[in-house]
Amino acid sequence: MHVKSLGLPLAPVVDWDIFEGDVRCAEVVDGSEASDLRIYDVTFPPGGRTPMHAHTVDQVLYIVSGHGFVQTEGGPERPVRTGDLVIIPAGERHAHGATEATEMCHLAVMTEGADVL
């Protein structure tokens, strides 16, 4: 068993093509710690988001704090808030992020091989 604190320090701002805005992201569990599982702590500033994208594996988002949205390609933005769980099937094009007025933090859970399409 391994216990990790996800509190301070804050994850660093990352310059990844998958994010728009000053998004903070840290991989908090990788395949060496939990078989083939990966978990990312992602914090979107107000207005921060992802563009439409898909993954080669299913993705689960657990909203830790704040308010945001999820959207499938061609569909409306759907609001999410603290405590919501979003399950995104492999290959489904989607976007997610914070509202224009509030920050949103989620844990993104995927298995190894989660390439972005």
N, C-alpha and C positions, 0 to 999 in steps of 0.2 A: 504494500500500500504506500502511496505517496500523496502527501497533502501539499497543495500549492495555494498561495495567497494571490488573488488577482487584483488586489488593491494597488496602492502606490508602489513603485513609480508608474506614471502613466505610460501607456504604449507610445512609441515614437510616431511622429507623422511620417508616412511613407509616400514615396513617389512611384506608385504603381499605376500602370495604364488602366487597371480595373476601377480606380477611384477618381472621382471629381471632387475637388476641394481638399482642405487640409485634414484628411482622414487619418486617424491614429489606428494602427493595427499591430498586433503581436500574436505570433503563433504560441499558444499557451500549452498545447499538447501536440506532440508530433508522433510519428510512427514508432519511434524508439521507446516511447513511454507507455503506449497503450495499443499494442499490436499495430494495426493499420489505420488507427483513428487519428484525425487531425481536428483541432479546435482552435479557432482564431477569435481573439477579443478585438472587436472592431467598434470604434467610436466615430460617428459622423457628426461634424459640426452642423449648425443650422444651414440648410441648403446643400450639404454634402450628400453624395449619392454614388451609385454605380451607373454606368451606361448599360444598355441591354446586353446580356451575355448569357451563356449557359455553361454547365459543367458536365463532365463525362460521368459523374456519379451523382447520386441524390445529395441534396444539401438541406440541412435543418438549421433554421435561424431561431434562436431564443432571445426575445427582446428583454434585456436586463434593465434598461432605464430609458426614459424619454418617450417621444412620439415620433413616428416615421411613417413610411409607406412601403408597400411591395406592389409590384406590377408585373403582369405577364405581357408578352409582346402583343400589341393590338388591344389590350384590355385597359380598363381604368385603374388609376392608382387606388389601392385599398389601404385604409389606415391601419397601423399597428401601434401598440403601446406596451408598456411594461407588463410582462407576464405572458404575452402572446407567443405562440409557437407557430412557425411557418415551415411547411414541408414542401420542398421544390424537387420534382422528379428530375432525374438525369436527362439532359438534352432540352429541357424547357427553357426557352429564352425569357429572361426576367431582369428586373432592376429593383433595387431597394436603397433606402437612404432616410435621411432626417427630413422633417418638415422645414419650411423656410424659416420658422420662428423658434424651433427647439432642436436641441441635440438629441441623438439617439444612439444607444450602445446595444449591440447584440453579440451573442456568441454564435459563430458559424461552425457547424459540425459537419464534417465530411470524412470519407475514407481516403486512403492513399490513392493517388492517381487522379486527383480532382483537377484535371486540366481545365482551363477556361477555353471555351469555344467561341 
